[in-house]
Amino acid sequence: MINTVLCYLEKDGKYLMLHRTKKEGDINRDKWIGVGGKLEEGESPEQCLVREVYEETGYQLVSWSFRGLITFVYGDITEQMYLFSSTDFFGEEKICDEGDLEWVPKEDILNLPIWEGDRIFLRRLRDHSPFFSLALHYDRDERLTKRILHEESDKDYLTFRKLNTIPWLVNAFSTRRGGVSEGRYARMNLSFTVGDDPDRVFSNFRIIGEKIGVRTEDMVLAHQTHTTNVMPVGKAHRGMGIVKDRSFCDIDAIMTAESGLCLVTSHADCAPLYFADPVNHAIALAHSGWKGTAGNICKNTVDGMQNNYGTDPKDLIAVIGPAIGAECYEIGPEVADIFRSSYSRSECEAILRPKDKGKYDLDLPGANFINMINCGILPENIEVSDICTCCCHDWMHSHRGSGGKRGGMAAFLMIR
């Protein structure tokens, strides 16, 4: 295994990027990356960091932050990268013999020719995420085939940065951790429809409810059948799907402007879509598989919030939670044709990746991001999770990752 360091120097809202154009046989040829290099014999990552930054840039580091550990797998190459960032350095910038150095605004970084997986950790650097471990596997065509992400703050459920900035919201997404289910459902299974003991499922809802501060009696669980149907819910719906029967069916998105009512949707690869209107104090939660995505349940949800609560899409804060990634989501030509009929040619080029025998990889989160943009939601108001549920099926329930033998996770959203 090769051990390297990678560092992103930051000042005035910009990163110092190296456009690698000068070194023959460079695996990073013509790509933009941070600065760094290989550890020498007997060298610690920090010693290598200081040396490589000085040799490549002329800057002397004073202090730095250890941000993450990246495992890069490409063909027969396995590289362990120690990821750092720094805002504390001095010196005169010099010409680099491996490429051209340029200070690039953070908002422009993701538009550069970079490794696909670099987008994942660059977003985490930008968002000041906690320490993380990320494994990135590529094929010979430099296509990302697997990504496995773990954070230092891993716990029984996730929350989302953009929603956490709204003080009157409760938001969460469950994992497999922390519950009482056993076997293929272990441990936190929140689906009543996959064969698990209903008493265990109810106990799991109670357990996670206590952790996020929501009573099961105040939850309302959508009745998901891969439709694009959206419904407003209120006090009369409290507890439905959890502690009492529903009065509705075939609803994959629910919304409310009432406080103390927790919206819940079920997931095991399909994308959870969170919507919060901070102006009108309204929220919505949607379940978006390939059918819901191609049918644009996102638009139906935004339209519903406009009609019921006066929501302006430009005010919405939105999240696309953990879902199956493009590297794991193979579809046939008949499904690809449905997406071609729903998206423009350029959009299809972004979300459909051709494979052998007429098959494609579908970027489900990417398609939902396009739907959100086309609905009028501002890109800076959208957070996209970097977690592929299939790649991370050791701590996420995944239908494809388990061959259909799995439990279910849940998304939660509530006005306090």
N, C-alpha and C positions, 0 to 999 in steps of 0.2 A: 504494500500500500504506500502511495505517495502522500507525504504530509506537507501541507502548504498553509500560508496565511493569505488572507484577502482583507484589505482595508479600504474603507471609504472615508476620505477626508471631507469635512463639511465646513462651509462658511457662506454667510449671506444667502442662505436658502439654496445653495448649490453643492453638488458633489464633484470632486475631482475624478474625472473618468479618463481611462487610458484606452485610446482607439488603437488596437494592436495591429499594426500594418507593416512592421519592419522585420520581424523575425521569421525566417524560413522554417517550415514544418511545425508552426505554432498551432496547437489545437484550438486556440482562441483567435486565429487569424481573422481579421476584418471585423471582429466583435468588439464591443465596448464593455470594459469591466473596471473594477477598482484596481488598486495597486497591490503588489505582493509577490510572493514567490515561494520556492521550496525551502524547507528547513535543512540546514546543514548538520553534519554529524555533531551530536552533543549540544545542539542549540535548542533552547526552549521556544515555544511559539512567540512569546513576548520579545525575546532577543531577535528572532527572525523578523518580527514585525518592524521593530525599530530600524534594523539594518536595511530591509528591503524598501521601506518607505523612503529612507534617505537616499539609497542608491538610485531609485527610479524617479524621485521627484525633487530631491535637494532639500526637502523639509525634514526637520528634526522633531520627532514627537516628544511632547512633554507628558501627556497623559492620554489615556484611551479607554474604551469600553469594549469588553468581550461580549459580543452580541449573540453568537450562535455557533453551532457546529454543523457543517455541511458535508454530507457524504455524496460525492460526485462519481457516478458509475457510467462509463462510456466504453462499450466494447470490452476489451480486456484490461482497461484502465480503471482503477479504483483510487480515488483521491479523497483524502480527509482534509477539509479546509476549516481553519480556525478563522471565524469571521469577526472583524473588529470595525469600529468607527472611532473617529476622533475629531474634536473641534479645537484641540489645544496643541498647536505646533508653531514653529517659526522657521525662518530661513528664506533663501531665494530659490524660486522654482527654476529647475534646469531642464534641458532637453533630454528626453528619455530615449534610449537606444532601442526600445522594444515597440515604440509607437508614439502617437501624438497625445499629449496631455491637454485636457480642456475642462474648464469649470462649466458644468451643465446644470441648469435649474432642475430641481427635484421633479417638478411637474412634467418635464420633458424626457426624463430618463427612460420611461417605459416605452417611448416611441423609437428608441434607438435600436439598432441591430444587436440584440443581446441573446444569451441563452434563454430559452423559454422558462426554465426553472428559476433563473435569476430574478424574474419578475416577482416571484413569491417572496424571496427574502428581502428584496429591495422595498417592497410594500411594508414589510415588517420593520425594517429600519426606519422608513419614513414615519410610520405610525407609533414608533417608540414601544414596540411590543416587547414583552419580557423575553428572557433567554430561551432559545429554542434549539431543537435538533431537527434537521431536515435532510432526508435522503432523496436524491434525484437520480433516476435511472433513464438513460437515453439509448436509442438504437443507433445504428450506423448512419442513419439519415438525420441524426440530431433531433429526432422527435422524442419528446418526453413520454416515457412509457409507464413510469411509476413515481409517485411522490408520497413520502411518509413524513408527517409533521407531528412533533410533540413539543409542548411548551413546558417551561419550568413550573408554571402555575397550573399545570394540568389538574383538574378536579372532576367532580362528578357531573358537572354541567358547564357549558360555555355561556358567556355573555358577549355582547358585541359593542365595540368601542363607540360607534356613532350613536347607538341607542343609549349607552351608559351616560352620555352627556345630557340626556333629557331627564331631569330630576323626578318627574312624576310618572316615569315608566318602570315597570318590571319586565325584563327580557331574559330568556334563557333557552338553551338547547341541550337536551340530555345526551349522555353518552351511554356506554354499556356498564359504567361503574356505579356502585353504591346501592344496588337493589338487592332483592331477595330471590329472584328467579334463578333457576338452575339449568344445567345442560346447555343446549344451543341458545336458550333465551338469556343466559347469564350476562350480567346480574340485573341490570336495570332495563327490564322489558316493559314498555308502555303501550303495547298493542294487545287488545282483547281478541284479535281476529287471527292469530297465528298458532293457536293450539295450546298456549300456556294456561296454567291454572288461573282463573279469573281473580281468585282471592290474592294471589301473589301480585298480579298486575295492579289491583287496587292498592295493595300495600306499597307498591312502588310509586304510584301516584301520590300517596300520602307522604312517603319519605321525601320525594323531591319537592313536593309542595311545602313541606316544613323548611327545607333548605332555602327556597326562594321566597318564602313568606306568603304563600297562597294556600288557602284551604281548598280541598277537593270539591267542597260544596259550591265554591265560587268559580269553578272551571266550566267551560263549555267546549266539548270536543266535536270538531267537524265530522261529518259523515262522508268520507272520501271514496269516490268511485271514478276518479280520473276524468271528472267533468271540468267545465269552466264556469260553473255556477257559483255565485257569490250571494251571501245573505247577511243582512244586519241582525245582530242579536242584542238582547237586553236582559233585564232582570228575570223575566219569565223563563229564560233559557239556562239559568244557573244550575250547575250540576249535571246537565244533560250530557250523556255519553260516558259519564264517570260514575255518578251515584244514582242516576235515574235514566229512564229511557228518553230518547230524543223525540221531539214532535216534528222533526224534519228529516229528509234524506237527500242523498246525491248533492251534497254541498262540499266543495273543495276550498272555499275561502269564506271567512267570516270577518265581520267588522263591527265596531261599536264605538260609541262616544261616552259610555257609562263607566264610571269608576268602580273598582272592586270586582269587575267581571274579567276573568282571565281567559283569553282565547287560546285554544290548543289545537294543533294539527299533528298528524302522525307521519313519520318518515323512515325510510331505510334505503336511500339512494336518491329519491326525488327531492327536488330543491324546496326548502322552506323560504318563503318570501315574507319579509317583515315590512310593514309600512307604518309610519308615525307622522301625524300632522301636528306639529307643535303650535300652530296658530289656532286651530279649531279644536284641539285636544281630542283627536280621533285616531283610531288605530285599526289595522287590518292584518290578517295573517292568512297566507295562502299555501296550498300544496300544489307543486308544479312538476309533474313528471313530463315525459315527452309529449303526451297528448295535451296536457294543460299548457305546456309551453308553446307548442305549435298553434294551439287554439287561442293563445294569448289570454290566459287567466289573469295575467298582470294588468292588462288594459281593462278587463272587466272589473277588477278590484279597484283600480284608480277611478274609473267611471262611477262605480258605486259610491266611493268616498266623496266624489264631487257632487253627486246627486243627493246624497243623504246628509252630508256635513259641510258642504260648501268648500271642500278642499281644493286648493290650487296645487297642481302637481309640482310646481317649482318650489313649494314649501316642504314637500315630503322628504323625510329621511327614510332611506330604504336599505335593507340588508338582504343579501342572498346567502343563506346559511350553508352549512356543510352538505354536499351533494356529490354524486358520482362525477368524477372528472372525465375529460375527453379521452385520456389515456386508457380508461377502463370501459368506456361506453360504446361498444360496437353495435351498429344498427345495420339493417338490410336496406336494399334499394327502395323498397316500398315506403319505408319510413322516411328515408332521405327525400323522396319525391314530395311527401307531405310538407317537409320543411322548405323545399324549393318553391312550393306554391304559396308559402306564408312569408318568406323573406326575400329580400332583393338578392341579386347575383353576388354583390360584394359582401353582403351579410352572410350568405351561404359559404362563400370562400373562407370566412372567418370561423364559422362554427361547424362545418362539415369537412372532415379530413379524409380524403380517399384512401382506401386500402385495397388489397387484392380481392378478386372475385366479386367486384361490384359493391363491396361493403364499405362502410364509413365509420369513423369515430365521431361522435356527436359531443360538442362542447355545450352541455346543458346549462351550466352557470353563465357561459358567454351568451347563449341565446336569450336567457332571461335578462341579462344586462342590456342587451339590445332592446328588448321589449320595454324595459324601464325607461331607457333614453327616448324611445319613440313615443312613450306616454307623456313625455315632458318633464320627467324627473331629471334634475341636474346631475351630471356625472360626479361632481364633487360631493354630492349628498348620498352616494351609493357606496356601501361597503360589501365586498365580495369575500367570502371565506375562502381560504386557501386549502381547506381540508377536503380531500377526496375520500368519501366514505368507504369506497371499495378498497383503496390502497391501505386505509387505516382500519380494516375490519377487525383488528385485534381489540380496538377500543370504541369502534362505531359499529352499529348494526348495518349490514349491507346485504341487500337481496342478491346481487350478483357475486359479491365477494364470498358468500356462504352457499351459493348454489340454491338459494331459496329457503335454506334451513336457518332461520334467524328470528330474532325478536324485532322490536320496533323502538324508535326514538320519538321524541316529541319536541315541538317548538312551543314556547309559551310567550305571551305578550299581554300585559295588563296595565291599565291606568290605575295608579294608586288611589 
